[in-house]
Amino acid sequence: MQAKAHVLLVRLLPKLVRATGAVRGEIGVGVDRVAMDELL
């Protein structure tokens, strides 16, 4: 179950980053990248 959730997260994160980046601008993308690095 955990592994499946992780795979889903990895697949969805780029889309989320792109969407939030489009809404909030480059700063949002940078923040999301940092958050992603923290998670992984």
C-alpha distance matrix in Angstrom:
0.0 3.8 5.5 5.3 6.3 8.7 10.1 10.8 12.4 14.4 15.6 16.6 18.2 21.3 22.0 21.7 23.9 26.4 26.6 27.0 29.4 31.5 31.7 32.4 34.0 33.6 33.2 30.0 28.6 29.7 28.1 24.7 25.1 25.8 22.8 20.6 22.3 21.7 17.9 17.8
3.8 0.0 3.8 5.5 5.2 6.3 8.8 10.0 10.5 12.4 14.4 15.3 16.2 19.4 20.6 20.0 21.8 24.6 25.0 25.1 27.3 29.7 30.0 30.3 31.7 31.1 30.5 27.4 26.1 26.8 25.1 21.9 22.1 22.5 19.6 17.4 18.8 18.1 14.3 14.2
5.5 3.8 0.0 3.8 5.4 5.0 6.3 8.7 9.7 10.5 12.4 14.2 15.2 17.9 19.4 19.5 21.0 23.5 24.5 24.9 26.7 29.1 29.8 30.2 31.3 30.4 30.2 27.3 25.4 26.2 25.0 21.6 21.3 22.1 19.6 16.8 18.1 18.0 14.4 13.3
5.3 5.5 3.8 0.0 3.8 5.4 5.1 6.2 8.6 9.9 10.7 12.3 14.1 16.8 17.6 17.9 20.0 22.2 22.7 23.6 25.7 27.6 28.3 29.2 30.4 29.9 29.9 26.8 25.0 26.3 25.2 21.6 21.7 23.0 20.4 17.6 19.5 19.7 16.0 15.3
6.3 5.2 5.4 3.8 0.0 3.8 5.5 5.1 6.1 8.6 9.9 10.4 11.8 15.1 15.8 15.4 17.6 20.0 20.3 20.8 23.1 25.2 25.5 26.2 27.7 27.4 27.1 23.9 22.4 23.8 22.3 18.8 19.2 20.4 17.5 15.1 17.4 17.3 13.5 13.6
8.7 6.3 5.0 5.4 3.8 0.0 3.8 5.4 5.0 6.2 8.6 9.8 10.3 13.3 14.9 14.7 16.1 18.8 19.7 20.0 21.8 24.2 24.9 25.2 26.3 25.5 25.3 22.3 20.5 21.4 20.2 16.8 16.6 17.7 15.2 12.3 14.2 14.4 10.7 10.1
10.1 8.8 6.3 5.1 5.5 3.8 0.0 3.8 5.4 5.1 6.2 8.6 10.0 12.2 13.6 14.4 15.9 17.9 19.1 20.1 21.6 23.7 24.9 25.6 26.3 25.6 25.9 23.0 20.8 22.1 21.4 17.8 17.4 19.1 17.1 13.8 15.7 16.7 13.3 12.1
10.8 10.0 8.7 6.2 5.1 5.4 3.8 0.0 3.8 5.5 5.1 6.0 8.4 10.9 11.4 11.9 14.2 16.1 16.6 17.8 19.8 21.5 22.4 23.5 24.6 24.3 24.7 21.5 19.6 21.4 20.6 16.9 17.2 19.2 16.8 14.0 16.6 17.5 14.1 13.8
12.4 10.5 9.7 8.6 6.1 5.0 5.4 3.8 0.0 3.8 5.4 5.1 5.8 9.1 10.1 9.8 11.6 14.1 14.7 15.3 17.2 19.4 20.1 20.7 21.8 21.4 21.5 18.3 16.5 18.1 17.0 13.3 13.8 15.6 13.1 10.4 13.3 14.0 10.7 10.9
14.4 12.4 10.5 9.9 8.6 6.2 5.1 5.5 3.8 0.0 3.8 5.6 5.4 7.4 9.6 10.2 11.1 13.3 14.9 15.7 16.8 19.1 20.5 21.0 21.4 20.5 20.9 18.2 15.7 17.1 16.7 13.1 12.5 14.7 13.0 9.6 11.9 13.6 10.7 9.7
15.6 14.4 12.4 10.7 9.9 8.6 6.2 5.1 5.4 3.8 0.0 3.8 5.8 6.7 7.8 9.5 11.1 12.3 13.7 15.3 16.5 18.2 19.8 20.9 21.4 20.8 21.8 18.9 16.4 18.4 18.5 14.7 14.5 17.2 15.7 12.5 15.1 17.0 14.3 13.5
16.6 15.3 14.2 12.3 10.4 9.8 8.6 6.0 5.1 5.6 3.8 0.0 3.8 5.7 5.4 6.2 8.7 10.1 10.7 12.2 14.0 15.5 16.7 18.0 18.9 18.8 19.6 16.4 14.5 16.9 16.5 12.7 13.5 16.2 14.4 11.8 15.1 16.6 14.0 14.2
18.2 16.2 15.2 14.1 11.8 10.3 10.0 8.4 5.8 5.4 5.8 3.8 0.0 3.8 5.4 5.0 6.0 8.5 9.7 10.3 11.7 13.9 15.1 15.7 16.4 15.9 16.4 13.3 11.2 13.3 12.9 9.1 9.7 12.5 10.8 8.3 11.6 13.3 11.3 11.6
21.3 19.4 17.9 16.8 15.1 13.3 12.2 10.9 9.1 7.4 6.7 5.7 3.8 0.0 3.8 5.4 5.0 6.1 8.5 9.9 10.2 12.1 14.2 15.0 14.9 14.2 15.5 12.9 10.1 12.5 13.2 9.7 9.6 13.0 12.4 9.9 12.7 15.2 13.8 13.6
22.0 20.6 19.4 17.6 15.8 14.9 13.6 11.4 10.1 9.6 7.8 5.4 5.4 3.8 0.0 3.8 5.4 5.1 6.1 8.5 9.6 10.6 12.4 14.0 14.4 14.7 16.2 13.3 11.2 14.3 14.8 11.4 12.3 15.7 14.7 12.8 16.0 18.0 16.5 16.8
21.7 20.0 19.5 17.9 15.4 14.7 14.4 11.9 9.8 10.2 9.5 6.2 5.0 5.4 3.8 0.0 3.8 5.4 5.0 6.0 8.2 9.8 10.5 11.8 12.9 13.5 14.2 10.8 9.5 12.6 12.2 8.9 10.8 13.8 12.3 11.1 14.7 16.1 14.7 15.8
23.9 21.8 21.0 20.0 17.6 16.1 15.9 14.2 11.6 11.1 11.1 8.7 6.0 5.0 5.4 3.8 0.0 3.8 5.5 5.2 5.7 8.4 9.8 10.1 10.4 10.2 11.1 8.1 6.0 9.1 9.4 6.3 7.7 11.0 10.4 9.4 12.6 14.5 13.9 14.8
26.4 24.6 23.5 22.2 20.0 18.8 17.9 16.1 14.1 13.3 12.3 10.1 8.5 6.1 5.1 5.4 3.8 0.0 3.8 5.6 5.0 6.1 8.7 9.9 9.6 9.8 11.9 9.4 7.3 10.8 12.0 9.6 10.6 14.1 14.0 13.0 15.8 18.1 17.6 18.1
26.6 25.0 24.5 22.7 20.3 19.7 19.1 16.6 14.7 14.9 13.7 10.7 9.7 8.5 6.1 5.0 5.5 3.8 0.0 3.8 5.4 5.2 6.4 8.7 9.6 11.2 12.7 9.7 9.0 12.8 13.1 10.8 12.9 16.0 15.2 14.7 18.0 19.7 18.9 20.1
27.0 25.1 24.9 23.6 20.8 20.0 20.1 17.8 15.3 15.7 15.3 12.2 10.3 9.9 8.5 6.0 5.2 5.6 3.8 0.0 3.8 5.4 5.0 5.8 7.6 9.3 9.8 6.4 6.8 10.3 10.0 8.3 11.1 13.6 12.8 13.2 16.4 17.7 17.4 19.0
29.4 27.3 26.7 25.7 23.1 21.8 21.6 19.8 17.2 16.8 16.5 14.0 11.7 10.2 9.6 8.2 5.7 5.0 5.4 3.8 0.0 3.8 5.4 5.2 4.9 5.9 7.5 5.2 4.6 8.3 9.3 8.4 10.2 13.0 13.3 13.6 16.2 18.0 18.3 19.5
31.5 29.7 29.1 27.6 25.2 24.2 23.7 21.5 19.4 19.1 18.2 15.5 13.9 12.1 10.6 9.8 8.4 6.1 5.2 5.4 3.8 0.0 3.8 5.8 5.5 7.9 10.2 8.4 8.3 11.9 13.0 12.1 13.9 16.8 17.0 17.2 19.9 21.7 21.8 23.0
31.7 30.0 29.8 28.3 25.5 24.9 24.9 22.4 20.1 20.5 19.8 16.7 15.1 14.2 12.4 10.5 9.8 8.7 6.4 5.0 5.4 3.8 0.0 3.8 5.9 9.2 10.3 8.0 9.5 12.8 12.9 12.4 15.1 17.3 17.1 17.9 20.8 22.0 22.1 23.9
32.4 30.3 30.2 29.2 26.2 25.2 25.6 23.5 20.7 21.0 20.9 18.0 15.7 15.0 14.0 11.8 10.1 9.9 8.7 5.8 5.2 5.8 3.8 0.0 3.8 6.9 6.9 5.1 7.7 10.3 10.2 10.7 13.3 15.0 15.1 16.6 19.1 20.1 20.8 22.7
34.0 31.7 31.3 30.4 27.7 26.3 26.3 24.6 21.8 21.4 21.4 18.9 16.4 14.9 14.4 12.9 10.4 9.6 9.6 7.6 4.9 5.5 5.9 3.8 0.0 3.8 5.5 5.5 6.8 9.0 10.3 11.1 12.8 14.8 15.8 16.9 18.9 20.5 21.6 23.0
33.6 31.1 30.4 29.9 27.4 25.5 25.6 24.3 21.4 20.5 20.8 18.8 15.9 14.2 14.7 13.5 10.2 9.8 11.2 9.3 5.9 7.9 9.2 6.9 3.8 0.0 3.8 5.4 5.1 6.2 8.7 9.9 10.5 12.5 14.2 15.2 16.6 18.5 20.0 21.0
33.2 30.5 30.2 29.9 27.1 25.3 25.9 24.7 21.5 20.9 21.8 19.6 16.4 15.5 16.2 14.2 11.1 11.9 12.7 9.8 7.5 10.2 10.3 6.9 5.5 3.8 0.0 3.8 5.4 5.1 6.2 8.6 9.9 10.7 12.3 14.2 15.4 16.7 18.5 20.0
30.0 27.4 27.3 26.8 23.9 22.3 23.0 21.5 18.3 18.2 18.9 16.4 13.3 12.9 13.3 10.8 8.1 9.4 9.7 6.4 5.2 8.4 8.0 5.1 5.5 5.4 3.8 0.0 3.8 5.4 5.1 6.1 8.6 10.0 10.5 12.1 14.3 15.3 16.5 18.3
28.6 26.1 25.4 25.0 22.4 20.5 20.8 19.6 16.5 15.7 16.4 14.5 11.2 10.1 11.2 9.5 6.0 7.3 9.0 6.8 4.6 8.3 9.5 7.7 6.8 5.1 5.4 3.8 0.0 3.8 5.5 5.1 6.1 8.7 9.8 10.3 12.3 14.2 15.2 16.3
29.7 26.8 26.2 26.3 23.8 21.4 22.1 21.4 18.1 17.1 18.4 16.9 13.3 12.5 14.3 12.6 9.1 10.8 12.8 10.3 8.3 11.9 12.8 10.3 9.0 6.2 5.1 5.4 3.8 0.0 3.8 5.4 5.1 6.3 8.6 9.8 10.7 12.5 14.4 15.4
28.1 25.1 25.0 25.2 22.3 20.2 21.4 20.6 17.0 16.7 18.5 16.5 12.9 13.2 14.8 12.2 9.4 12.0 13.1 10.0 9.3 13.0 12.9 10.2 10.3 8.7 6.2 5.1 5.5 3.8 0.0 3.8 5.4 5.2 6.2 8.6 10.0 10.7 12.5 14.4
24.7 21.9 21.6 21.6 18.8 16.8 17.8 16.9 13.3 13.1 14.7 12.7 9.1 9.7 11.4 8.9 6.3 9.6 10.8 8.3 8.4 12.1 12.4 10.7 11.1 9.9 8.6 6.1 5.1 5.4 3.8 0.0 3.8 5.4 5.0 6.0 8.6 9.7 10.4 12.2
25.1 22.1 21.3 21.7 19.2 16.6 17.4 17.2 13.8 12.5 14.5 13.5 9.7 9.6 12.3 10.8 7.7 10.6 12.9 11.1 10.2 13.9 15.1 13.3 12.8 10.5 9.9 8.6 6.1 5.1 5.4 3.8 0.0 3.8 5.4 5.0 6.2 8.6 9.8 10.5
25.8 22.5 22.1 23.0 20.4 17.7 19.1 19.2 15.6 14.7 17.2 16.2 12.5 13.0 15.7 13.8 11.0 14.1 16.0 13.6 13.0 16.8 17.3 15.0 14.8 12.5 10.7 10.0 8.7 6.3 5.2 5.4 3.8 0.0 3.8 5.4 5.1 6.3 8.8 10.0
22.8 19.6 19.6 20.4 17.5 15.2 17.1 16.8 13.1 13.0 15.7 14.4 10.8 12.4 14.7 12.3 10.4 14.0 15.2 12.8 13.3 17.0 17.1 15.1 15.8 14.2 12.3 10.5 9.8 8.6 6.2 5.0 5.4 3.8 0.0 3.8 5.5 5.1 6.3 8.8
20.6 17.4 16.8 17.6 15.1 12.3 13.8 14.0 10.4 9.6 12.5 11.8 8.3 9.9 12.8 11.1 9.4 13.0 14.7 13.2 13.6 17.2 17.9 16.6 16.9 15.2 14.2 12.1 10.3 9.8 8.6 6.0 5.0 5.4 3.8 0.0 3.8 5.3 5.1 6.2
22.3 18.8 18.1 19.5 17.4 14.2 15.7 16.6 13.3 11.9 15.1 15.1 11.6 12.7 16.0 14.7 12.6 15.8 18.0 16.4 16.2 19.9 20.8 19.1 18.9 16.6 15.4 14.3 12.3 10.7 10.0 8.6 6.2 5.1 5.5 3.8 0.0 3.8 5.4 5.2
21.7 18.1 18.0 19.7 17.3 14.4 16.7 17.5 14.0 13.6 17.0 16.6 13.3 15.2 18.0 16.1 14.5 18.1 19.7 17.7 18.0 21.7 22.0 20.1 20.5 18.5 16.7 15.3 14.2 12.5 10.7 9.7 8.6 6.3 5.1 5.3 3.8 0.0 3.8 5.6
17.9 14.3 14.4 16.0 13.5 10.7 13.3 14.1 10.7 10.7 14.3 14.0 11.3 13.8 16.5 14.7 13.9 17.6 18.9 17.4 18.3 21.8 22.1 20.8 21.6 20.0 18.5 16.5 15.2 14.4 12.5 10.4 9.8 8.8 6.3 5.1 5.4 3.8 0.0 3.8
17.8 14.2 13.3 15.3 13.6 10.1 12.1 13.8 10.9 9.7 13.5 14.2 11.6 13.6 16.8 15.8 14.8 18.1 20.1 19.0 19.5 23.0 23.9 22.7 23.0 21.0 20.0 18.3 16.3 15.4 14.4 12.2 10.5 10.0 8.8 6.2 5.2 5.6 3.8 0.0
